[in-house]
Amino acid sequence: MQLSPDRLEQARQDYEHHLRACRQCGVDGAHCPVAKHLRRLYNLARVGR
Ligand SMILES: [Zn+2]
């Protein structure tokens, strides 16, 4: 598998967009399961080989 910078960037944007769009994530900085999932995907993309 090949790591694409675009893919990493896409994962980051998905995560950040969710934090702004999601009501629950906006309240306390308490991240909902979706945010955790997106952040995990981002971390995997970043660390991925
Ligand atoms: Zn959320």
mmCIF file of the protein (N, C-alpha, C, O) and its ligand, coordinates in Angstrom:
data_MODEL
# 
_entry.id   MODEL 
# 
loop_
_entity.id 
_entity.type 
_entity.pdbx_number_of_molecules 
1 polymer     1 
2 non-polymer 1 
# 
_entity_poly.entity_id                      1 
_entity_poly.type                           'polypeptide(L)' 
_entity_poly.nstd_linkage                   no 
_entity_poly.nstd_monomer                   no 
_entity_poly.pdbx_seq_one_letter_code       MQLSPDRLEQARQDYEHHLRACRQCGVDGAHCPVAKHLRRLYNLARVGR 
_entity_poly.pdbx_seq_one_letter_code_can   MQLSPDRLEQARQDYEHHLRACRQCGVDGAHCPVAKHLRRLYNLARVGR 
_entity_poly.pdbx_strand_id                 A 
# 
loop_
_entity_poly_seq.entity_id 
_entity_poly_seq.num 
_entity_poly_seq.mon_id 
_entity_poly_seq.hetero 
1 1  MET n 
1 2  GLN n 
1 3  LEU n 
1 4  SER n 
1 5  PRO n 
1 6  ASP n 
1 7  ARG n 
1 8  LEU n 
1 9  GLU n 
1 10 GLN n 
1 11 ALA n 
1 12 ARG n 
1 13 GLN n 
1 14 ASP n 
1 15 TYR n 
1 16 GLU n 
1 17 HIS n 
1 18 HIS n 
1 19 LEU n 
1 20 ARG n 
1 21 ALA n 
1 22 CYS n 
1 23 ARG n 
1 24 GLN n 
1 25 CYS n 
1 26 GLY n 
1 27 VAL n 
1 28 ASP n 
1 29 GLY n 
1 30 ALA n 
1 31 HIS n 
1 32 CYS n 
1 33 PRO n 
1 34 VAL n 
1 35 ALA n 
1 36 LYS n 
1 37 HIS n 
1 38 LEU n 
1 39 ARG n 
1 40 ARG n 
1 41 LEU n 
1 42 TYR n 
1 43 ASN n 
1 44 LEU n 
1 45 ALA n 
1 46 ARG n 
1 47 VAL n 
1 48 GLY n 
1 49 ARG n 
# 
loop_
_struct_asym.id 
_struct_asym.entity_id 
A 1 
B 2 
# 
loop_
_chem_comp.id 
_chem_comp.type 
_chem_comp.mon_nstd_flag 
ALA 'L-peptide linking' y 
ARG 'L-peptide linking' y 
ASN 'L-peptide linking' y 
ASP 'L-peptide linking' y 
CYS 'L-peptide linking' y 
GLN 'L-peptide linking' y 
GLU 'L-peptide linking' y 
GLY 'peptide linking'   y 
HIS 'L-peptide linking' y 
LEU 'L-peptide linking' y 
LYS 'L-peptide linking' y 
MET 'L-peptide linking' y 
PRO 'L-peptide linking' y 
SER 'L-peptide linking' y 
TYR 'L-peptide linking' y 
VAL 'L-peptide linking' y 
ZN  non-polymer         . 
# 
_pdbx_entity_nonpoly.entity_id   2 
_pdbx_entity_nonpoly.name        ? 
_pdbx_entity_nonpoly.comp_id     ZN 
# 
_pdbx_nonpoly_scheme.asym_id         B 
_pdbx_nonpoly_scheme.entity_id       2 
_pdbx_nonpoly_scheme.mon_id          ZN 
_pdbx_nonpoly_scheme.ndb_seq_num     1 
_pdbx_nonpoly_scheme.pdb_seq_num     101 
_pdbx_nonpoly_scheme.auth_seq_num    101 
_pdbx_nonpoly_scheme.pdb_mon_id      ZN 
_pdbx_nonpoly_scheme.auth_mon_id     ZN 
_pdbx_nonpoly_scheme.pdb_strand_id   A 
_pdbx_nonpoly_scheme.pdb_ins_code    . 
# 
loop_
_atom_site.group_PDB 
_atom_site.id 
_atom_site.type_symbol 
_atom_site.label_atom_id 
_atom_site.label_alt_id 
_atom_site.label_comp_id 
_atom_site.label_asym_id 
_atom_site.label_entity_id 
_atom_site.label_seq_id 
_atom_site.pdbx_PDB_ins_code 
_atom_site.Cartn_x 
_atom_site.Cartn_y 
_atom_site.Cartn_z 
_atom_site.occupancy 
_atom_site.B_iso_or_equiv 
_atom_site.pdbx_formal_charge 
_atom_site.auth_seq_id 
_atom_site.auth_comp_id 
_atom_site.auth_asym_id 
_atom_site.auth_atom_id 
_atom_site.pdbx_PDB_model_num 
ATOM   1   N  N  . MET A 1 1  ? 0.832   -1.195 0.000  1.00 0.00 ? 1   MET A N  1 
ATOM   2   C  CA . MET A 1 1  ? 0.000   0.000  0.000  1.00 0.00 ? 1   MET A CA 1 
ATOM   3   C  C  . MET A 1 1  ? 0.865   1.243  0.000  1.00 0.00 ? 1   MET A C  1 
ATOM   4   O  O  . MET A 1 1  ? 1.940   1.278  0.597  1.00 0.00 ? 1   MET A O  1 
ATOM   5   N  N  . GLN A 1 2  ? 0.388   2.224  -0.659 1.00 0.00 ? 2   GLN A N  1 
ATOM   6   C  CA . GLN A 1 2  ? 1.163   3.434  -0.875 1.00 0.00 ? 2   GLN A CA 1 
ATOM   7   C  C  . GLN A 1 2  ? 0.487   4.606  -0.189 1.00 0.00 ? 2   GLN A C  1 
ATOM   8   O  O  . GLN A 1 2  ? -0.714  4.825  -0.345 1.00 0.00 ? 2   GLN A O  1 
ATOM   9   N  N  . LEU A 1 3  ? 1.254   5.344  0.558  1.00 0.00 ? 3   LEU A N  1 
ATOM   10  C  CA . LEU A 1 3  ? 0.702   6.479  1.278  1.00 0.00 ? 3   LEU A CA 1 
ATOM   11  C  C  . LEU A 1 3  ? 0.706   7.721  0.402  1.00 0.00 ? 3   LEU A C  1 
ATOM   12  O  O  . LEU A 1 3  ? 1.744   8.161  -0.091 1.00 0.00 ? 3   LEU A O  1 
ATOM   13  N  N  . SER A 1 4  ? -0.465  8.259  0.229  1.00 0.00 ? 4   SER A N  1 
ATOM   14  C  CA . SER A 1 4  ? -0.584  9.471  -0.563 1.00 0.00 ? 4   SER A CA 1 
ATOM   15  C  C  . SER A 1 4  ? -0.773  10.678 0.337  1.00 0.00 ? 4   SER A C  1 
ATOM   16  O  O  . SER A 1 4  ? -1.601  10.636 1.247  1.00 0.00 ? 4   SER A O  1 
ATOM   17  N  N  . PRO A 1 5  ? -0.041  11.733 0.112  1.00 0.00 ? 5   PRO A N  1 
ATOM   18  C  CA . PRO A 1 5  ? -0.235  12.966 0.895  1.00 0.00 ? 5   PRO A CA 1 
ATOM   19  C  C  . PRO A 1 5  ? -1.660  13.483 0.784  1.00 0.00 ? 5   PRO A C  1 
ATOM   20  O  O  . PRO A 1 5  ? -2.203  14.030 1.744  1.00 0.00 ? 5   PRO A O  1 
ATOM   21  N  N  . ASP A 1 6  ? -2.261  13.313 -0.375 1.00 0.00 ? 6   ASP A N  1 
ATOM   22  C  CA . ASP A 1 6  ? -3.638  13.753 -0.535 1.00 0.00 ? 6   ASP A CA 1 
ATOM   23  C  C  . ASP A 1 6  ? -4.569  13.012 0.395  1.00 0.00 ? 6   ASP A C  1 
ATOM   24  O  O  . ASP A 1 6  ? -5.525  13.570 0.933  1.00 0.00 ? 6   ASP A O  1 
ATOM   25  N  N  . ARG A 1 7  ? -4.268  11.754 0.567  1.00 0.00 ? 7   ARG A N  1 
ATOM   26  C  CA . ARG A 1 7  ? -5.116  10.946 1.430  1.00 0.00 ? 7   ARG A CA 1 
ATOM   27  C  C  . ARG A 1 7  ? -4.988  11.399 2.883  1.00 0.00 ? 7   ARG A C  1 
ATOM   28  O  O  . ARG A 1 7  ? -5.975  11.473 3.615  1.00 0.00 ? 7   ARG A O  1 
ATOM   29  N  N  . LEU A 1 8  ? -3.762  11.699 3.283  1.00 0.00 ? 8   LEU A N  1 
ATOM   30  C  CA . LEU A 1 8  ? -3.536  12.213 4.625  1.00 0.00 ? 8   LEU A CA 1 
ATOM   31  C  C  . LEU A 1 8  ? -4.249  13.544 4.814  1.00 0.00 ? 8   LEU A C  1 
ATOM   32  O  O  . LEU A 1 8  ? -4.906  13.777 5.828  1.00 0.00 ? 8   LEU A O  1 
ATOM   33  N  N  . GLU A 1 9  ? -4.110  14.398 3.835  1.00 0.00 ? 9   GLU A N  1 
ATOM   34  C  CA . GLU A 1 9  ? -4.759  15.707 3.903  1.00 0.00 ? 9   GLU A CA 1 
ATOM   35  C  C  . GLU A 1 9  ? -6.274  15.559 3.946  1.00 0.00 ? 9   GLU A C  1 
ATOM   36  O  O  . GLU A 1 9  ? -6.962  16.276 4.673  1.00 0.00 ? 9   GLU A O  1 
ATOM   37  N  N  . GLN A 1 10 ? -6.774  14.633 3.170  1.00 0.00 ? 10  GLN A N  1 
ATOM   38  C  CA . GLN A 1 10 ? -8.216  14.399 3.150  1.00 0.00 ? 10  GLN A CA 1 
ATOM   39  C  C  . GLN A 1 10 ? -8.700  13.937 4.512  1.00 0.00 ? 10  GLN A C  1 
ATOM   40  O  O  . GLN A 1 10 ? -9.743  14.385 4.990  1.00 0.00 ? 10  GLN A O  1 
ATOM   41  N  N  . ALA A 1 11 ? -7.950  13.048 5.135  1.00 0.00 ? 11  ALA A N  1 
ATOM   42  C  CA . ALA A 1 11 ? -8.334  12.542 6.452  1.00 0.00 ? 11  ALA A CA 1 
ATOM   43  C  C  . ALA A 1 11 ? -8.336  13.669 7.476  1.00 0.00 ? 11  ALA A C  1 
ATOM   44  O  O  . ALA A 1 11 ? -9.213  13.750 8.337  1.00 0.00 ? 11  ALA A O  1 
ATOM   45  N  N  . ARG A 1 12 ? -7.342  14.529 7.365  1.00 0.00 ? 12  ARG A N  1 
ATOM   46  C  CA . ARG A 1 12 ? -7.269  15.644 8.312  1.00 0.00 ? 12  ARG A CA 1 
ATOM   47  C  C  . ARG A 1 12 ? -8.441  16.604 8.119  1.00 0.00 ? 12  ARG A C  1 
ATOM   48  O  O  . ARG A 1 12 ? -9.031  17.085 9.087  1.00 0.00 ? 12  ARG A O  1 
ATOM   49  N  N  . GLN A 1 13 ? -8.762  16.872 6.876  1.00 0.00 ? 13  GLN A N  1 
ATOM   50  C  CA . GLN A 1 13 ? -9.874  17.783 6.609  1.00 0.00 ? 13  GLN A CA 1 
ATOM   51  C  C  . GLN A 1 13 ? -11.197 17.198 7.052  1.00 0.00 ? 13  GLN A C  1 
ATOM   52  O  O  . GLN A 1 13 ? -12.055 17.907 7.577  1.00 0.00 ? 13  GLN A O  1 
ATOM   53  N  N  . ASP A 1 14 ? -11.360 15.911 6.840  1.00 0.00 ? 14  ASP A N  1 
ATOM   54  C  CA . ASP A 1 14 ? -12.587 15.263 7.293  1.00 0.00 ? 14  ASP A CA 1 
ATOM   55  C  C  . ASP A 1 14 ? -12.741 15.419 8.800  1.00 0.00 ? 14  ASP A C  1 
ATOM   56  O  O  . ASP A 1 14 ? -13.823 15.720 9.304  1.00 0.00 ? 14  ASP A O  1 
ATOM   57  N  N  . TYR A 1 15 ? -11.643 15.209 9.500  1.00 0.00 ? 15  TYR A N  1 
ATOM   58  C  CA . TYR A 1 15 ? -11.678 15.308 10.950 1.00 0.00 ? 15  TYR A CA 1 
ATOM   59  C  C  . TYR A 1 15 ? -11.977 16.740 11.399 1.00 0.00 ? 15  TYR A C  1 
ATOM   60  O  O  . TYR A 1 15 ? -12.853 16.958 12.236 1.00 0.00 ? 15  TYR A O  1 
ATOM   61  N  N  . GLU A 1 16 ? -11.270 17.693 10.856 1.00 0.00 ? 16  GLU A N  1 
ATOM   62  C  CA . GLU A 1 16 ? -11.468 19.080 11.270 1.00 0.00 ? 16  GLU A CA 1 
ATOM   63  C  C  . GLU A 1 16 ? -12.857 19.587 10.879 1.00 0.00 ? 16  GLU A C  1 
ATOM   64  O  O  . GLU A 1 16 ? -13.496 20.332 11.623 1.00 0.00 ? 16  GLU A O  1 
ATOM   65  N  N  . HIS A 1 17 ? -13.298 19.175 9.717  1.00 0.00 ? 17  HIS A N  1 
ATOM   66  C  CA . HIS A 1 17 ? -14.636 19.584 9.288  1.00 0.00 ? 17  HIS A CA 1 
ATOM   67  C  C  . HIS A 1 17 ? -15.689 19.009 10.235 1.00 0.00 ? 17  HIS A C  1 
ATOM   68  O  O  . HIS A 1 17 ? -16.668 19.676 10.569 1.00 0.00 ? 17  HIS A O  1 
ATOM   69  N  N  . HIS A 1 18 ? -15.479 17.797 10.649 1.00 0.00 ? 18  HIS A N  1 
ATOM   70  C  CA . HIS A 1 18 ? -16.440 17.195 11.566 1.00 0.00 ? 18  HIS A CA 1 
ATOM   71  C  C  . HIS A 1 18 ? -16.486 17.967 12.886 1.00 0.00 ? 18  HIS A C  1 
ATOM   72  O  O  . HIS A 1 18 ? -17.563 18.216 13.430 1.00 0.00 ? 18  HIS A O  1 
ATOM   73  N  N  . LEU A 1 19 ? -15.328 18.339 13.390 1.00 0.00 ? 19  LEU A N  1 
ATOM   74  C  CA . LEU A 1 19 ? -15.294 19.056 14.665 1.00 0.00 ? 19  LEU A CA 1 
ATOM   75  C  C  . LEU A 1 19 ? -16.089 20.353 14.589 1.00 0.00 ? 19  LEU A C  1 
ATOM   76  O  O  . LEU A 1 19 ? -16.689 20.779 15.575 1.00 0.00 ? 19  LEU A O  1 
ATOM   77  N  N  . ARG A 1 20 ? -16.091 20.972 13.427 1.00 0.00 ? 20  ARG A N  1 
ATOM   78  C  CA . ARG A 1 20 ? -16.851 22.216 13.277 1.00 0.00 ? 20  ARG A CA 1 
ATOM   79  C  C  . ARG A 1 20 ? -18.319 21.932 13.045 1.00 0.00 ? 20  ARG A C  1 
ATOM   80  O  O  . ARG A 1 20 ? -19.183 22.658 13.537 1.00 0.00 ? 20  ARG A O  1 
ATOM   81  N  N  . ALA A 1 21 ? -18.603 20.887 12.304 1.00 0.00 ? 21  ALA A N  1 
ATOM   82  C  CA . ALA A 1 21 ? -19.977 20.634 11.887 1.00 0.00 ? 21  ALA A CA 1 
ATOM   83  C  C  . ALA A 1 21 ? -20.775 19.906 12.960 1.00 0.00 ? 21  ALA A C  1 
ATOM   84  O  O  . ALA A 1 21 ? -21.994 20.049 13.044 1.00 0.00 ? 21  ALA A O  1 
ATOM   85  N  N  . CYS A 1 22 ? -20.082 19.131 13.772 1.00 0.00 ? 22  CYS A N  1 
ATOM   86  C  CA . CYS A 1 22 ? -20.783 18.277 14.736 1.00 0.00 ? 22  CYS A CA 1 
ATOM   87  C  C  . CYS A 1 22 ? -21.140 19.080 15.977 1.00 0.00 ? 22  CYS A C  1 
ATOM   88  O  O  . CYS A 1 22 ? -20.292 19.747 16.569 1.00 0.00 ? 22  CYS A O  1 
ATOM   89  N  N  . ARG A 1 23 ? -22.381 19.005 16.353 1.00 0.00 ? 23  ARG A N  1 
ATOM   90  C  CA . ARG A 1 23 ? -22.849 19.760 17.510 1.00 0.00 ? 23  ARG A CA 1 
ATOM   91  C  C  . ARG A 1 23 ? -22.214 19.239 18.795 1.00 0.00 ? 23  ARG A C  1 
ATOM   92  O  O  . ARG A 1 23 ? -21.773 20.017 19.640 1.00 0.00 ? 23  ARG A O  1 
ATOM   93  N  N  . GLN A 1 24 ? -22.171 17.953 18.929 1.00 0.00 ? 24  GLN A N  1 
ATOM   94  C  CA . GLN A 1 24 ? -21.641 17.369 20.159 1.00 0.00 ? 24  GLN A CA 1 
ATOM   95  C  C  . GLN A 1 24 ? -20.161 17.710 20.346 1.00 0.00 ? 24  GLN A C  1 
ATOM   96  O  O  . GLN A 1 24 ? -19.720 18.020 21.453 1.00 0.00 ? 24  GLN A O  1 
ATOM   97  N  N  . CYS A 1 25 ? -19.421 17.651 19.274 1.00 0.00 ? 25  CYS A N  1 
ATOM   98  C  CA . CYS A 1 25 ? -17.997 17.949 19.362 1.00 0.00 ? 25  CYS A CA 1 
ATOM   99  C  C  . CYS A 1 25 ? -17.763 19.431 19.655 1.00 0.00 ? 25  CYS A C  1 
ATOM   100 O  O  . CYS A 1 25 ? -16.737 19.796 20.229 1.00 0.00 ? 25  CYS A O  1 
ATOM   101 N  N  . GLY A 1 26 ? -18.709 20.282 19.263 1.00 0.00 ? 26  GLY A N  1 
ATOM   102 C  CA . GLY A 1 26 ? -18.535 21.700 19.487 1.00 0.00 ? 26  GLY A CA 1 
ATOM   103 C  C  . GLY A 1 26 ? -18.814 22.122 20.911 1.00 0.00 ? 26  GLY A C  1 
ATOM   104 O  O  . GLY A 1 26 ? -18.374 23.196 21.321 1.00 0.00 ? 26  GLY A O  1 
ATOM   105 N  N  . VAL A 1 27 ? -19.523 21.327 21.676 1.00 0.00 ? 27  VAL A N  1 
ATOM   106 C  CA . VAL A 1 27 ? -19.996 21.739 22.991 1.00 0.00 ? 27  VAL A CA 1 
ATOM   107 C  C  . VAL A 1 27 ? -18.855 21.891 23.992 1.00 0.00 ? 27  VAL A C  1 
ATOM   108 O  O  . VAL A 1 27 ? -18.535 23.005 24.408 1.00 0.00 ? 27  VAL A O  1 
ATOM   109 N  N  . ASP A 1 28 ? -18.256 20.795 24.371 1.00 0.00 ? 28  ASP A N  1 
ATOM   110 C  CA . ASP A 1 28 ? -17.251 20.805 25.443 1.00 0.00 ? 28  ASP A CA 1 
ATOM   111 C  C  . ASP A 1 28 ? -15.875 20.447 24.941 1.00 0.00 ? 28  ASP A C  1 
ATOM   112 O  O  . ASP A 1 28 ? -14.933 20.329 25.724 1.00 0.00 ? 28  ASP A O  1 
ATOM   113 N  N  . GLY A 1 29 ? -15.752 20.274 23.646 1.00 0.00 ? 29  GLY A N  1 
ATOM   114 C  CA . GLY A 1 29 ? -14.562 19.606 23.165 1.00 0.00 ? 29  GLY A CA 1 
ATOM   115 C  C  . GLY A 1 29 ? -14.652 18.123 23.488 1.00 0.00 ? 29  GLY A C  1 
ATOM   116 O  O  . GLY A 1 29 ? -13.665 17.393 23.396 1.00 0.00 ? 29  GLY A O  1 
ATOM   117 N  N  . ALA A 1 30 ? -15.851 17.689 23.868 1.00 0.00 ? 30  ALA A N  1 
ATOM   118 C  CA . ALA A 1 30 ? -16.063 16.262 24.106 1.00 0.00 ? 30  ALA A CA 1 
ATOM   119 C  C  . ALA A 1 30 ? -16.337 15.608 22.763 1.00 0.00 ? 30  ALA A C  1 
ATOM   120 O  O  . ALA A 1 30 ? -17.389 15.831 22.162 1.00 0.00 ? 30  ALA A O  1 
ATOM   121 N  N  . HIS A 1 31 ? -15.417 14.821 22.301 1.00 0.00 ? 31  HIS A N  1 
ATOM   122 C  CA . HIS A 1 31 ? -15.534 14.286 20.960 1.00 0.00 ? 31  HIS A CA 1 
ATOM   123 C  C  . HIS A 1 31 ? -16.406 13.048 20.935 1.00 0.00 ? 31  HIS A C  1 
ATOM   124 O  O  . HIS A 1 31 ? -16.276 12.149 21.766 1.00 0.00 ? 31  HIS A O  1 
ATOM   125 N  N  . CYS A 1 32 ? -17.289 13.027 19.968 1.00 0.00 ? 32  CYS A N  1 
ATOM   126 C  CA . CYS A 1 32 ? -18.201 11.906 19.804 1.00 0.00 ? 32  CYS A CA 1 
ATOM   127 C  C  . CYS A 1 32 ? -17.464 10.746 19.133 1.00 0.00 ? 32  CYS A C  1 
ATOM   128 O  O  . CYS A 1 32 ? -16.338 10.909 18.664 1.00 0.00 ? 32  CYS A O  1 
ATOM   129 N  N  . PRO A 1 33 ? -18.098 9.583  19.090 1.00 0.00 ? 33  PRO A N  1 
ATOM   130 C  CA . PRO A 1 33 ? -17.455 8.408  18.477 1.00 0.00 ? 33  PRO A CA 1 
ATOM   131 C  C  . PRO A 1 33 ? -17.041 8.636  17.037 1.00 0.00 ? 33  PRO A C  1 
ATOM   132 O  O  . PRO A 1 33 ? -16.032 8.094  16.586 1.00 0.00 ? 33  PRO A O  1 
ATOM   133 N  N  . VAL A 1 34 ? -17.805 9.428  16.317 1.00 0.00 ? 34  VAL A N  1 
ATOM   134 C  CA . VAL A 1 34 ? -17.438 9.700  14.928 1.00 0.00 ? 34  VAL A CA 1 
ATOM   135 C  C  . VAL A 1 34 ? -16.119 10.454 14.864 1.00 0.00 ? 34  VAL A C  1 
ATOM   136 O  O  . VAL A 1 34 ? -15.261 10.153 14.034 1.00 0.00 ? 34  VAL A O  1 
ATOM   137 N  N  . ALA A 1 35 ? -15.964 11.434 15.742 1.00 0.00 ? 35  ALA A N  1 
ATOM   138 C  CA . ALA A 1 35 ? -14.720 12.206 15.766 1.00 0.00 ? 35  ALA A CA 1 
ATOM   139 C  C  . ALA A 1 35 ? -13.547 11.304 16.117 1.00 0.00 ? 35  ALA A C  1 
ATOM   140 O  O  . ALA A 1 35 ? -12.468 11.424 15.536 1.00 0.00 ? 35  ALA A O  1 
ATOM   141 N  N  . LYS A 1 36 ? -13.757 10.409 17.058 1.00 0.00 ? 36  LYS A N  1 
ATOM   142 C  CA . LYS A 1 36 ? -12.678 9.499  17.435 1.00 0.00 ? 36  LYS A CA 1 
ATOM   143 C  C  . LYS A 1 36 ? -12.305 8.590  16.280 1.00 0.00 ? 36  LYS A C  1 
ATOM   144 O  O  . LYS A 1 36 ? -11.134 8.293  16.046 1.00 0.00 ? 36  LYS A O  1 
ATOM   145 N  N  . HIS A 1 37 ? -13.325 8.160  15.570 1.00 0.00 ? 37  HIS A N  1 
ATOM   146 C  CA . HIS A 1 37 ? -13.078 7.308  14.405 1.00 0.00 ? 37  HIS A CA 1 
ATOM   147 C  C  . HIS A 1 37 ? -12.299 8.066  13.347 1.00 0.00 ? 37  HIS A C  1 
ATOM   148 O  O  . HIS A 1 37 ? -11.340 7.537  12.785 1.00 0.00 ? 37  HIS A O  1 
ATOM   149 N  N  . LEU A 1 38 ? -12.698 9.293  13.072 1.00 0.00 ? 38  LEU A N  1 
ATOM   150 C  CA . LEU A 1 38 ? -12.011 10.087 12.051 1.00 0.00 ? 38  LEU A CA 1 
ATOM   151 C  C  . LEU A 1 38 ? -10.584 10.398 12.478 1.00 0.00 ? 38  LEU A C  1 
ATOM   152 O  O  . LEU A 1 38 ? -9.669  10.414 11.655 1.00 0.00 ? 38  LEU A O  1 
ATOM   153 N  N  . ARG A 1 39 ? -10.407 10.642 13.745 1.00 0.00 ? 39  ARG A N  1 
ATOM   154 C  CA . ARG A 1 39 ? -9.056  10.943 14.207 1.00 0.00 ? 39  ARG A CA 1 
ATOM   155 C  C  . ARG A 1 39 ? -8.171  9.708  14.108 1.00 0.00 ? 39  ARG A C  1 
ATOM   156 O  O  . ARG A 1 39 ? -6.981  9.803  13.807 1.00 0.00 ? 39  ARG A O  1 
ATOM   157 N  N  . ARG A 1 40 ? -8.767  8.550  14.365 1.00 0.00 ? 40  ARG A N  1 
ATOM   158 C  CA . ARG A 1 40 ? -7.986  7.317  14.230 1.00 0.00 ? 40  ARG A CA 1 
ATOM   159 C  C  . ARG A 1 40 ? -7.560  7.107  12.783 1.00 0.00 ? 40  ARG A C  1 
ATOM   160 O  O  . ARG A 1 40 ? -6.427  6.711  12.509 1.00 0.00 ? 40  ARG A O  1 
ATOM   161 N  N  . LEU A 1 41 ? -8.472  7.375  11.871 1.00 0.00 ? 41  LEU A N  1 
ATOM   162 C  CA . LEU A 1 41 ? -8.122  7.242  10.447 1.00 0.00 ? 41  LEU A CA 1 
ATOM   163 C  C  . LEU A 1 41 ? -6.998  8.197  10.082 1.00 0.00 ? 41  LEU A C  1 
ATOM   164 O  O  . LEU A 1 41 ? -6.091  7.855  9.323  1.00 0.00 ? 41  LEU A O  1 
ATOM   165 N  N  . TYR A 1 42 ? -7.073  9.395  10.636 1.00 0.00 ? 42  TYR A N  1 
ATOM   166 C  CA . TYR A 1 42 ? -6.025  10.377 10.363 1.00 0.00 ? 42  TYR A CA 1 
ATOM   167 C  C  . TYR A 1 42 ? -4.691  9.904  10.924 1.00 0.00 ? 42  TYR A C  1 
ATOM   168 O  O  . TYR A 1 42 ? -3.668  9.986  10.245 1.00 0.00 ? 42  TYR A O  1 
ATOM   169 N  N  . ASN A 1 43 ? -4.696  9.420  12.135 1.00 0.00 ? 43  ASN A N  1 
ATOM   170 C  CA . ASN A 1 43 ? -3.450  8.945  12.734 1.00 0.00 ? 43  ASN A CA 1 
ATOM   171 C  C  . ASN A 1 43 ? -2.881  7.767  11.952 1.00 0.00 ? 43  ASN A C  1 
ATOM   172 O  O  . ASN A 1 43 ? -1.670  7.662  11.760 1.00 0.00 ? 43  ASN A O  1 
ATOM   173 N  N  . LEU A 1 44 ? -3.759  6.894  11.510 1.00 0.00 ? 44  LEU A N  1 
ATOM   174 C  CA . LEU A 1 44 ? -3.298  5.751  10.717 1.00 0.00 ? 44  LEU A CA 1 
ATOM   175 C  C  . LEU A 1 44 ? -2.683  6.214  9.406  1.00 0.00 ? 44  LEU A C  1 
ATOM   176 O  O  . LEU A 1 44 ? -1.663  5.687  8.964  1.00 0.00 ? 44  LEU A O  1 
ATOM   177 N  N  . ALA A 1 45 ? -3.313  7.201  8.794  1.00 0.00 ? 45  ALA A N  1 
ATOM   178 C  CA . ALA A 1 45 ? -2.795  7.716  7.523  1.00 0.00 ? 45  ALA A CA 1 
ATOM   179 C  C  . ALA A 1 45 ? -1.452  8.388  7.732  1.00 0.00 ? 45  ALA A C  1 
ATOM   180 O  O  . ALA A 1 45 ? -0.572  8.331  6.874  1.00 0.00 ? 45  ALA A O  1 
ATOM   181 N  N  . ARG A 1 46 ? -1.309  9.023  8.882  1.00 0.00 ? 46  ARG A N  1 
ATOM   182 C  CA . ARG A 1 46 ? -0.081  9.756  9.147  1.00 0.00 ? 46  ARG A CA 1 
ATOM   183 C  C  . ARG A 1 46 ? 1.077   8.814  9.463  1.00 0.00 ? 46  ARG A C  1 
ATOM   184 O  O  . ARG A 1 46 ? 2.210   9.026  9.032  1.00 0.00 ? 46  ARG A O  1 
ATOM   185 N  N  . VAL A 1 47 ? 0.763   7.771  10.224 1.00 0.00 ? 47  VAL A N  1 
ATOM   186 C  CA . VAL A 1 47 ? 1.809   6.834  10.641 1.00 0.00 ? 47  VAL A CA 1 
ATOM   187 C  C  . VAL A 1 47 ? 2.002   5.750  9.593  1.00 0.00 ? 47  VAL A C  1 
ATOM   188 O  O  . VAL A 1 47 ? 3.047   5.103  9.525  1.00 0.00 ? 47  VAL A O  1 
ATOM   189 N  N  . GLY A 1 48 ? 0.965   5.567  8.777  1.00 0.00 ? 48  GLY A N  1 
ATOM   190 C  CA . GLY A 1 48 ? 0.947   4.442  7.844  1.00 0.00 ? 48  GLY A CA 1 
ATOM   191 C  C  . GLY A 1 48 ? 2.156   4.387  6.932  1.00 0.00 ? 48  GLY A C  1 
ATOM   192 O  O  . GLY A 1 48 ? 2.723   5.413  6.556  1.00 0.00 ? 48  GLY A O  1 
ATOM   193 N  N  . ARG A 1 49 ? 2.536   3.176  6.589  1.00 0.00 ? 49  ARG A N  1 
ATOM   194 C  CA . ARG A 1 49 ? 3.691   3.032  5.721  1.00 0.00 ? 49  ARG A CA 1 
ATOM   195 C  C  . ARG A 1 49 ? 3.251   2.699  4.305  1.00 0.00 ? 49  ARG A C  1 
ATOM   196 O  O  . ARG A 1 49 ? 4.090   2.538  3.419  1.00 0.00 ? 49  ARG A O  1 
HETATM 197 ZN ZN . ZN  B 2 .  ? -18.775 14.721 16.481 1.00 0.00 2 101 ZN  A ZN 1 
# 
